[in-house]
Amino acid sequence: MQIAEYVVPFVMELIGSWIIHQLDFLWCLKDEISSLQLKLRYLNSFLTDFDASTPPNQLLQTHTNEIRSLARQMHQVIHRYRCVVGQGSLLYKCIHNPCTLLHIHHIRLQTNRIQRKVQEAISILNDLSAAATTINEQDPNSSTFRSKL
């Protein structure tokens, strides 16, 4: 009996801290999905503007194709999140179907990977934009170059 007096509170504390960690995890994922949705809207706007612009160079076209692929991945993760979470209490779903929690962990891993790829894509776009600006400034025929004279 004395061992149970020590073991039971210890196990209950472990379970309690695990549940709190999982709840925090679920709230963070909800925020990350919201952030992903916002970034997806921005990327779709960029792609729409890009498609309406003049024919780009091959490097920019290649990078834009990567962004399209990234946007599709973002859409799939958001859709999967909505399918797993759906309506109702997520906590209730996780308690009654532990596989839901595994699906959510997988979604979060995908979300984190996509967030990193989005940051890389934005960085590359900024670099390409800066390079294009430099080229335009060095071109004597460009209006930017002429305005600096």
PASEBA-1860 file (N, C-alpha, C; in nm, 3 decimals):
! residues 149
1> MQIAEYVV> 0.081/-0.121/0.000/0.000/0.000/0.000/0.085/0.126/0.000 ~ 0.197/0.124/0.065/0.278/0.245/0.072/0.337/0.282/-0.064 ~ 0.369/0.183/-0.144/0.423/0.212/-0.277/0.317/0.283/-0.361 ~ 0.193/0.239/-0.352/0.084/0.300/-0.428/0.065/0.446/-0.388 ~ 0.090/0.480/-0.263/0.076/0.618/-0.218/0.176/0.711/-0.289 ~ 0.288/0.658/-0.330/0.388/0.737/-0.399/0.374/0.730/-0.552 ~ 0.339/0.612/-0.599/0.332/0.590/-0.744/0.212/0.660/-0.805 ~ 0.095/0.648/-0.743/-0.028/0.705/-0.801/-0.016/0.857/-0.819
9> PFVMELIG> 0.027/0.934/-0.718/0.040/1.079/-0.741/0.143/1.112/-0.849 ~ 0.251/1.034/-0.854/0.353/1.057/-0.956/0.296/1.035/-1.096 ~ 0.223/0.925/-1.114/0.164/0.894/-1.244/0.058/0.999/-1.280 ~ -0.020/1.040/-1.183/-0.123/1.142/-1.209/-0.059/1.274/-1.250 ~ 0.052/1.308/-1.189/0.122/1.431/-1.225/0.177/1.421/-1.368 ~ 0.233/1.305/-1.403/0.282/1.285/-1.540/0.168/1.296/-1.642 ~ 0.058/1.233/-1.612/-0.056/1.237/-1.704/-0.109/1.380/-1.715 ~ -0.119/1.449/-1.603/-0.167/1.588/-1.604/-0.076/1.679/-1.685
17> SWIIHQLD> 0.055/1.665/-1.669/0.147/1.751/-1.745/0.143/1.715/-1.894 ~ 0.123/1.587/-1.926/0.112/1.547/-2.066/-0.014/1.607/-2.128 ~ -0.125/1.604/-2.056/-0.250/1.660/-2.107/-0.236/1.810/-2.129 ~ -0.174/1.879/-2.035/-0.153/2.024/-2.050/-0.064/2.052/-2.171 ~ 0.039/1.972/-2.188/0.128/1.988/-2.304/0.050/1.968/-2.434 ~ -0.035/1.867/-2.439/-0.113/1.840/-2.560/-0.213/1.952/-2.588 ~ -0.274/2.006/-2.486/-0.368/2.117/-2.506/-0.295/2.239/-2.561 ~ -0.178/2.267/-2.507/-0.098/2.378/-2.558/-0.060/2.353/-2.704
25> FLWCLKDE> -0.024/2.230/-2.733/0.010/2.190/-2.869/-0.107/2.214/-2.964 ~ -0.227/2.178/-2.921/-0.346/2.194/-3.005/-0.376/2.341/-3.032 ~ -0.362/2.426/-2.930/-0.387/2.569/-2.949/-0.283/2.630/-3.041 ~ -0.157/2.589/-3.025/-0.052/2.641/-3.114/-0.077/2.601/-3.258 ~ -0.122/2.478/-3.279/-0.149/2.432/-3.415/-0.261/2.514/-3.478 ~ -0.362/2.545/-3.401/-0.472/2.627/-3.453/-0.419/2.762/-3.501 ~ -0.331/2.823/-3.423/-0.271/2.952/-3.462/-0.183/2.936/-3.585 ~ -0.109/2.827/-3.593/-0.022/2.803/-3.707/-0.103/2.783/-3.835
33> ISSLQLKL> -0.215/2.715/-3.824/-0.302/2.695/-3.940/-0.359/2.830/-3.985 ~ -0.397/2.915/-3.890/-0.447/3.049/-3.926/-0.338/3.129/-3.998 ~ -0.217/3.120/-3.949/-0.104/3.188/-4.013/-0.080/3.132/-4.153 ~ -0.090/3.001/-4.166/-0.071/2.937/-4.295/-0.178/2.981/-4.394 ~ -0.301/2.996/-4.347/-0.410/3.042/-4.434/-0.382/3.184/-4.485 ~ -0.333/3.270/-4.398/-0.301/3.407/-4.437/-0.188/3.408/-4.541 ~ -0.084/3.331/-4.516/0.027/3.324/-4.611/-0.018/3.265/-4.744 ~ -0.111/3.169/-4.740/-0.162/3.111/-4.862/-0.238/3.217/-4.944
41> RYLNSFLT> -0.314/3.302/-4.877/-0.383/3.410/-4.949/-0.282/3.504/-5.015 ~ -0.175/3.538/-4.943/-0.071/3.625/-5.000/-0.003/3.558/-5.120 ~ 0.030/3.430/-5.106/0.095/3.360/-5.217/0.003/3.351/-5.337 ~ -0.125/3.325/-5.313/-0.220/3.319/-5.426/-0.233/3.456/-5.494 ~ -0.230/3.563/-5.415/-0.233/3.698/-5.474/-0.108/3.722/-5.558 ~ 0.007/3.682/-5.505/0.131/3.696/-5.581/0.123/3.619/-5.712 ~ 0.073/3.495/-5.706/0.064/3.413/-5.826/-0.033/3.472/-5.928 ~ -0.143/3.529/-5.881/-0.238/3.594/-5.971/-0.173/3.714/-6.038
49> DFDASTPP> -0.104/3.796/-5.961/-0.035/3.912/-6.017/0.075/3.868/-6.114 ~ 0.145/3.763/-6.077/0.254/3.713/-6.161/0.200/3.666/-6.296 ~ 0.087/3.593/-6.292/0.028/3.542/-6.416/-0.019/3.656/-6.506 ~ -0.060/3.768/-6.447/-0.110/3.881/-6.525/0.003/3.970/-6.578 ~ 0.124/3.951/-6.528/0.235/4.038/-6.567/0.298/3.992/-6.699 ~ 0.396/4.068/-6.742/0.466/4.037/-6.866/0.544/3.907/-6.851 ~ 0.581/3.844/-6.961/0.655/3.717/-6.951/0.783/3.733/-6.869 ~ 0.802/3.648/-6.771/0.919/3.658/-6.683/1.040/3.586/-6.741
57> NQLLQTHT> 1.151/3.605/-6.673/1.269/3.529/-6.711/1.257/3.386/-6.658 ~ 1.345/3.298/-6.704/1.336/3.156/-6.669/1.356/3.132/-6.519 ~ 1.446/3.206/-6.457/1.472/3.188/-6.314/1.348/3.221/-6.232 ~ 1.285/3.333/-6.263/1.164/3.372/-6.191/1.050/3.274/-6.217 ~ 1.040/3.224/-6.339/0.936/3.125/-6.372/0.957/2.997/-6.292 ~ 1.081/2.952/-6.282/1.111/2.831/-6.206/1.075/2.849/-6.059 ~ 1.113/2.963/-6.004/1.081/2.988/-5.863/0.930/3.000/-5.842 ~ 0.861/3.059/-5.936/0.715/3.071/-5.924/0.649/2.935/-5.929
65> NEIRSLAR> 0.703/2.843/-6.009/0.650/2.706/-6.010/0.668/2.639/-5.874 ~ 0.780/2.667/-5.809/0.803/2.614/-5.674/0.700/2.673/-5.577 ~ 0.669/2.800/-5.593/0.571/2.865/-5.506/0.433/2.804/-5.530 ~ 0.400/2.773/-5.655/0.271/2.707/-5.684/0.262/2.573/-5.613 ~ 0.370/2.497/-5.619/0.374/2.368/-5.551/0.357/2.386/-5.400 ~ 0.424/2.485/-5.346/0.414/2.515/-5.203/0.271/2.555/-5.166 ~ 0.207/2.634/-5.250/0.068/2.675/-5.225/-0.025/2.554/-5.226 ~ 0.000/2.458/-5.316/-0.082/2.336/-5.318/-0.062/2.257/-5.189
73> QMHQVIHR> 0.063/2.247/-5.143/0.091/2.176/-5.019/0.021/2.243/-4.901 ~ 0.025/2.376/-4.899/-0.041/2.451/-4.792/-0.191/2.423/-4.793 ~ -0.250/2.426/-4.911/-0.393/2.401/-4.923/-0.427/2.259/-4.873 ~ -0.345/2.161/-4.908/-0.369/2.023/-4.864/-0.362/2.009/-4.713 ~ -0.263/2.074/-4.651/-0.249/2.065/-4.505/-0.367/2.132/-4.436 ~ -0.408/2.248/-4.486/-0.522/2.318/-4.428/-0.648/2.233/-4.442 ~ -0.666/2.172/-4.559/-0.783/2.086/-4.581/-0.779/1.965/-4.488 ~ -0.662/1.905/-4.474/-0.649/1.788/-4.385/-0.679/1.828/-4.240
81> YRCVVGQG> -0.631/1.944/-4.199/-0.659/1.993/-4.063/-0.811/2.007/-4.043 ~ -0.878/2.067/-4.141/-1.023/2.085/-4.131/-1.095/1.952/-4.125 ~ -1.047/1.853/-4.201/-1.110/1.721/-4.199/-1.091/1.652/-4.065 ~ -0.972/1.663/-4.009/-0.944/1.597/-3.881/-1.016/1.668/-3.767 ~ -1.008/1.801/-3.767/-1.067/1.877/-3.658/-1.219/1.884/-3.674 ~ -1.263/1.924/-3.793/-1.406/1.932/-3.820/-1.479/2.020/-3.721 ~ -1.602/1.982/-3.692/-1.685/2.055/-3.596/-1.677/1.986/-3.460 ~ -1.703/2.060/-3.358/-1.706/2.003/-3.224/-1.574/2.018/-3.151
89> SLLYKCIH> -1.569/1.958/-3.036/-1.455/1.971/-2.947/-1.340/1.882/-2.992 ~ -1.226/1.943/-3.015/-1.108/1.868/-3.054/-1.058/1.783/-2.938 ~ -1.066/1.835/-2.819/-1.025/1.758/-2.701/-1.108/1.632/-2.689 ~ -1.240/1.643/-2.710/-1.330/1.528/-2.705/-1.287/1.424/-2.809 ~ -1.256/1.470/-2.929/-1.216/1.379/-3.036/-1.086/1.307/-3.000 ~ -0.992/1.381/-2.941/-0.863/1.321/-2.905/-0.877/1.218/-2.795 ~ -0.967/1.244/-2.701/-0.987/1.150/-2.591/-1.054/1.022/-2.641 ~ -1.155/1.037/-2.727/-1.230/0.920/-2.773/-1.167/0.849/-2.892
97> NPCTLLHI> -1.075/0.915/-2.959/-1.005/0.853/-3.070/-0.860/0.901/-3.067 ~ -0.773/0.829/-2.996/-0.634/0.873/-2.984/-0.561/0.889/-3.117 ~ -0.608/0.823/-3.221/-0.545/0.839/-3.354/-0.558/0.983/-3.403 ~ -0.662/1.052/-3.358/-0.679/1.192/-3.396/-0.557/1.273/-3.354 ~ -0.508/1.246/-3.236/-0.390/1.317/-3.187/-0.267/1.288/-3.274 ~ -0.254/1.165/-3.320/-0.143/1.131/-3.409/-0.156/1.206/-3.542 ~ -0.277/1.213/-3.596/-0.300/1.287/-3.719/-0.264/1.435/-3.700 ~ -0.301/1.489/-3.587/-0.274/1.630/-3.559/-0.124/1.654/-3.545
105> HHIRLQTN> -0.054/1.562/-3.481/0.092/1.576/-3.471/0.155/1.574/-3.611 ~ 0.106/1.488/-3.696/0.158/1.482/-3.833/0.129/1.612/-3.908 ~ 0.010/1.666/-3.889/-0.026/1.793/-3.952/0.066/1.904/-3.904 ~ 0.096/1.905/-3.775/0.185/2.009/-3.722/0.325/1.998/-3.780 ~ 0.374/1.875/-3.795/0.506/1.856/-3.857/0.505/1.909/-4.000 ~ 0.399/1.879/-4.075/0.388/1.930/-4.211/0.380/2.083/-4.211 ~ 0.304/2.137/-4.118/0.288/2.282/-4.109/0.422/2.349/-4.082 ~ 0.499/2.295/-3.990/0.631/2.352/-3.960/0.723/2.345/-4.081
113> RIQRKVQE> 0.721/2.232/-4.154/0.804/2.217/-4.273/0.763/2.320/-4.379 ~ 0.634/2.337/-4.398/0.585/2.432/-4.497/0.619/2.575/-4.456 ~ 0.608/2.606/-4.327/0.642/2.742/-4.280/0.789/2.773/-4.315 ~ 0.877/2.675/-4.296/1.018/2.696/-4.330/1.035/2.719/-4.480 ~ 0.963/2.640/-4.560/0.972/2.655/-4.706/0.918/2.791/-4.750 ~ 0.812/2.838/-4.685/0.757/2.970/-4.719/0.860/3.078/-4.692 ~ 0.926/3.069/-4.577/1.029/3.168/-4.544/1.143/3.165/-4.646 ~ 1.183/3.045/-4.689/1.288/3.033/-4.790/1.242/3.094/-4.922
121> AISILNDL> 1.117/3.068/-4.960/1.064/3.121/-5.086/1.059/3.273/-5.082 ~ 1.017/3.329/-4.971/1.012/3.475/-4.957/1.153/3.534/-4.965 ~ 1.247/3.468/-4.902/1.386/3.515/-4.905/1.440/3.513/-5.048 ~ 1.411/3.406/-5.122/1.457/3.397/-5.260/1.391/3.505/-5.345 ~ 1.260/3.528/-5.325/1.191/3.634/-5.399/1.253/3.770/-5.371 ~ 1.285/3.795/-5.245/1.349/3.922/-5.210/1.485/3.935/-5.279 ~ 1.561/3.826/-5.281/1.691/3.828/-5.348/1.675/3.852/-5.499 ~ 1.577/3.785/-5.559/1.553/3.804/-5.703/1.507/3.946/-5.733
129> SAAATTIN> 1.425/4.000/-5.645/1.378/4.137/-5.663/1.493/4.236/-5.652 ~ 1.579/4.214/-5.554/1.695/4.303/-5.536/1.788/4.293/-5.656 ~ 1.808/4.172/-5.708/1.895/4.155/-5.825/1.834/4.223/-5.947 ~ 1.702/4.211/-5.964/1.636/4.277/-6.078/1.647/4.427/-6.067 ~ 1.634/4.480/-5.946/1.646/4.624/-5.925/1.787/4.671/-5.960 ~ 1.887/4.595/-5.918/2.026/4.630/-5.948/2.051/4.629/-6.098 ~ 1.997/4.529/-6.166/2.014/4.521/-6.312/1.947/4.641/-6.379 ~ 1.826/4.675/-6.336/1.755/4.790/-6.393/1.830/4.920/-6.370
137> EQDPNSST> 1.890/4.933/-6.253/1.963/5.057/-6.223/2.090/5.068/-6.306 ~ 2.148/4.954/-6.346/2.270/4.957/-6.425/2.242/4.968/-6.575 ~ 2.120/4.942/-6.616/2.083/4.949/-6.757/2.059/5.095/-6.797 ~ 2.140/5.149/-6.886/2.125/5.290/-6.924/1.990/5.318/-6.990 ~ 1.923/5.216/-7.040/1.793/5.236/-7.104/1.677/5.237/-7.004 ~ 1.703/5.197/-6.879/1.593/5.189/-6.782/1.557/5.327/-6.730 ~ 1.430/5.343/-6.699/1.383/5.474/-6.648/1.440/5.502/-6.509 ~ 1.465/5.397/-6.430/1.523/5.416/-6.297/1.663/5.472/-6.309
145> FRSKL> 1.738/5.418/-6.402/1.876/5.464/-6.422/1.876/5.610/-6.469 ~ 1.788/5.641/-6.565/1.783/5.776/-6.618/1.737/5.877/-6.512 ~ 1.649/5.836/-6.421/1.601/5.929/-6.320/1.709/5.962/-6.219 ~ 1.808/5.874/-6.203/1.917/5.901/-6.109/2.019/5.996/-6.167 ~ 2.018/6.013/-6.300/2.114/6.105/-6.363/2.071/6.242/-6.343
END
